[in-house]
């Protein structure tokens, strides 16, 4: 009996305003036969997030097809948004879900990165578990300087890509790709919408994450989203095995209250695993009796019948 193999991919594209392009990218990925779990975009971030899963062959096809549309349609020389980026296809994370060891997933990511760079003529940097020994592996460092800081320059030394041309694509930049651990992308919007408070909270999280176990591995940015009039604390929980989404949210609430603000609403970007959902629910309900297997997806049509 053949083992089931499934991998999750959560690519981020530098487009959050042109819905024709957004849906063209999503449709290109879906045409590869993957299961699409999430699609969202934001005008101020000028960014879209797509989450899908499938077999390695399906996921590779989806990345290449969606990437081809993005490279053709996105022009970073005319792109300005609140979120840092270095490429039209900015980052392509892979998370093995079933039937794939980390080493096998890394080998798969190298294969996709090589094909992506060759077919689309876009330099690719490997990150996290896929990074080669001695190379920079974290996303913020690889994205430092962004598109504007590197376009037109020869990419040498530690800035040399792992695959592809030694210069950024003139309109599509570079792509960061690799296997990472499960991650929770979560935004908290403040009331009153004061960007100074959002930035202060983000600075405090970055200062405390190495000493406060509740904030272990939490990356934070304080952002102002003018089209929505929203001050946002944008978080990546990179160690959800150690941190708890509910407890992180409560920490941010406390920091906001100390500065005279409240958390008005929150936003989940991408997916949340059942294990992480159960952990947060246990904290919120103050119970130890919830297991991931007790969280069951129910089709809305069935639920309402």
C-alpha positions in Angstrom: 0.0 0.0 0.0 1.4 3.4 -1.0 1.8 6.0 1.8 -0.1 9.2 1.5 2.2 12.2 0.9 1.0 15.7 1.4 2.7 19.0 1.7 1.4 22.5 2.6 2.5 25.6 0.7 1.8 29.2 1.8 3.2 31.5 -0.8 3.0 35.3 -0.3 2.8 37.5 -3.4 3.4 41.3 -3.6 -0.1 42.2 -4.8 -3.0 43.3 -2.7 -4.9 45.8 -4.9 -5.5 44.4 -8.4 -8.2 41.7 -7.9 -7.8 40.5 -11.5 -4.2 39.6 -10.8 -5.0 38.2 -7.4 -7.5 35.8 -8.7 -5.4 34.9 -11.8 -2.6 33.8 -9.4 -5.0 31.8 -7.2 -6.7 30.2 -10.2 -3.3 29.2 -11.7 -2.4 27.4 -8.4 -5.8 25.7 -8.2 -5.4 24.4 -11.8 -2.6 22.2 -10.6 -5.0 20.1 -8.6 -4.1 21.3 -5.1 -6.6 21.9 -2.3 -6.8 25.6 -1.6 -7.3 26.4 2.1 -7.0 30.1 2.2 -6.8 33.3 0.0 -6.6 36.8 1.5 -5.2 40.1 0.4 -4.8 43.6 1.9 -4.6 47.0 0.1 -2.2 48.6 2.6 0.1 45.6 3.0 -0.2 45.3 -0.8 0.2 41.6 -0.4 -1.8 38.4 -0.9 -1.4 35.1 1.0 -2.4 31.8 -0.6 -2.4 28.5 1.3 -2.8 25.1 -0.5 -1.8 21.5 0.0 -1.4 18.5 -2.2 1.1 15.9 -3.3 4.6 17.1 -4.1 4.0 16.9 -7.8 0.8 19.0 -7.5 2.4 21.5 -5.2 5.4 22.0 -7.5 3.0 22.6 -10.5 1.0 25.0 -8.4 4.1 27.0 -7.4 5.4 27.2 -11.0 2.0 28.1 -12.5 1.2 30.7 -9.9 4.7 32.1 -10.0 4.6 32.5 -13.8 1.4 34.6 -13.5 2.9 36.7 -10.7 6.2 37.4 -12.5 4.3 38.4 -15.6 1.8 40.6 -13.9 3.5 42.2 -10.9 5.9 45.1 -11.3 7.8 45.9 -8.1 9.1 49.2 -9.6 5.6 50.5 -9.1 4.8 48.6 -5.9 4.6 50.3 -2.5 3.1 48.7 0.6 3.4 48.5 4.3 4.9 44.9 4.3 8.6 44.4 3.5 9.3 42.4 0.4 12.1 41.5 -2.1 10.0 39.8 -4.8 6.8 39.6 -6.7 6.7 36.0 -5.4 8.1 37.1 -2.1 8.3 33.9 0.0 7.3 30.3 -0.7 7.2 28.2 2.5 6.7 24.5 2.5 5.5 22.5 5.5 5.4 18.7 5.3 2.0 17.5 6.6 2.0 13.7 5.9 4.3 11.0 4.7 7.3 13.2 4.1 10.4 13.5 6.4 12.0 16.9 6.8 15.0 15.7 4.7 12.7 14.6 1.9 10.8 17.9 2.1 14.1 19.9 1.9 15.2 17.9 -1.2 11.8 18.7 -2.7 12.2 22.4 -2.0 15.6 22.4 -3.7 14.0 20.8 -6.7 11.2 23.3 -6.9 13.6 26.3 -6.3 15.9 25.1 -9.1 13.0 24.7 -11.6 11.5 28.1 -10.5 14.7 30.0 -11.0 15.4 28.3 -14.4 11.9 28.7 -15.8 11.1 32.2 -14.5 14.6 33.7 -14.5 14.2 34.8 -10.9 17.0 34.3 -8.4 15.9 32.1 -5.4 17.3 32.2 -1.9 16.8 29.1 0.3 15.7 29.7 3.9 15.0 28.0 7.2 15.6 24.2 7.0 16.4 24.4 3.3 19.3 26.8 3.7 22.7 25.4 2.9 25.3 25.2 5.7 26.9 28.6 6.3 24.3 30.5 4.5 21.8 33.1 5.9 18.6 31.2 6.8 16.2 33.7 8.3 13.6 35.5 6.2 14.1 39.1 7.6 17.9 39.0 6.9 17.3 37.7 3.4 14.7 40.4 2.7 16.8 43.2 4.2 17.3 46.1 1.8 14.2 44.9 -0.1 13.8 45.1 -3.9 14.9 48.8 -4.1 18.2 48.0 -2.2 19.3 45.3 -4.6 17.8 45.9 -8.0 20.4 46.5 -10.6 23.3 45.3 -8.4 25.3 42.2 -8.9 24.5 39.6 -6.2 27.8 38.2 -4.9 29.2 36.8 -1.6 26.5 36.2 1.0 24.0 37.9 -1.3 24.5 35.5 -4.1 21.3 33.5 -4.7 21.2 29.7 -4.3 19.7 29.3 -7.8 19.2 31.6 -10.8 20.6 34.8 -12.1 23.1 36.9 -10.1 20.9 40.0 -10.4 17.3 40.6 -9.3 14.7 40.2 -12.0 14.1 43.8 -13.1 10.4 43.8 -12.1 9.9 40.6 -10.1 13.0 40.8 -7.8 13.9 37.6 -6.0 12.1 34.8 -4.2 12.8 33.2 -0.8 11.8 29.5 -0.7 12.2 26.6 1.7 10.9 24.3 4.3 9.9 25.9 7.6 8.1 24.7 10.7 4.4 25.4 11.1 3.8 29.1 11.7 0.8 31.2 12.8 0.4 34.6 11.1 -1.9 36.7 13.3 -2.7 40.4 13.3 -4.2 42.5 16.1 -5.8 45.8 15.3 -5.9 48.5 18.0 -8.4 51.0 19.2 -7.7 54.0 19.2 -5.8 53.4 15.9 -2.5 54.9 17.0 0.5 53.6 15.0 2.9 54.8 17.6 1.4 52.4 20.1 1.4 49.5 17.6 5.1 50.2 16.9 5.9 50.4 20.7 4.2 47.1 21.3 6.1 45.4 18.4 9.4 46.8 19.8 8.6 45.4 23.2 7.7 41.9 21.8 11.0 41.9 19.9 12.9 42.9 23.1 11.3 40.3 25.3 10.9 37.3 23.1 14.2 35.8 24.1 13.5 36.1 27.8 9.7 35.8 28.0 8.6 32.1 27.3 5.1 33.3 26.3 6.6 35.3 23.4 9.2 32.7 22.3 9.9 33.0 18.6 7.3 35.7 18.0 8.2 38.2 15.3 6.3 41.5 15.4 5.8 44.6 13.3 3.8 47.7 14.1 2.0 49.0 11.0 -0.3 51.8 9.9 -2.9 50.8 7.3 -4.2 54.1 6.0 -7.0 52.8 3.7 -8.6 51.1 6.7 -7.5 53.7 9.3 -6.0 50.8 11.3 -3.0 50.6 13.6 -1.9 47.0 13.5 0.4 44.7 15.5 1.3 42.1 12.9 2.7 38.8 14.4 4.4 35.6 13.2 4.4 32.9 15.8 7.4 30.9 14.5 7.4 28.4 17.4 3.7 27.5 17.9 4.9 24.3 19.6 6.3 26.5 22.4 3.9 29.5 22.3 0.1 29.7 22.7 -1.9 31.9 20.4 -4.4 32.8 23.2 -1.6 33.7 25.6 0.2 35.8 23.0 -3.0 37.7 22.3 -3.5 38.3 26.1 0.1 39.6 26.3 -0.6 42.1 23.5 -3.9 43.1 25.2 -2.0 43.9 28.4 0.7 45.9 26.6 -2.0 47.8 24.8 -4.0 48.6 27.9 -0.8 49.8 29.6 -0.5 52.3 26.8 -4.2 53.4 26.8 -5.4 51.2 23.9 -7.4 48.1 23.4 -7.3 45.2 20.9 -10.4 45.9 18.7 -10.2 42.8 16.5 -7.8 40.1 15.3 -7.1 38.5 12.0 -5.8 35.0 11.2 -3.8 34.9 7.9 -3.4 31.5 6.3 -4.1 28.4 8.3 -4.2 27.2 11.9 -3.4 23.6 12.6 -5.8 21.6 14.8 -3.0 21.2 17.4 -2.5 24.9 17.6 -6.2 25.6 17.7 -6.7 23.1 20.5 -3.9 24.6 22.5 -5.3 28.1 22.2 -8.8 26.9 23.0 -7.6 25.1 26.1 -6.1 28.4 27.4 -9.1 30.4 26.5 -11.6 28.0 28.1 -9.2 27.1 31.0 -9.5 23.4 30.4 -7.0 20.6 29.8 -9.6 18.3 28.2 -9.6 19.4 24.6 -7.7 17.2 22.1 -7.2 18.1 18.5 -9.2 15.1 17.4 -12.2 16.8 19.0 -12.1 19.7 16.6 -14.0 18.5 13.5 -14.6 20.5 10.3 -18.3 20.5 9.4 -19.6 21.6 6.0 -21.9 24.6 6.4 -24.6 23.1 4.3 -24.6 20.0 6.4 -24.6 22.0 9.7 -27.6 24.1 8.6 -29.6 21.2 7.2 
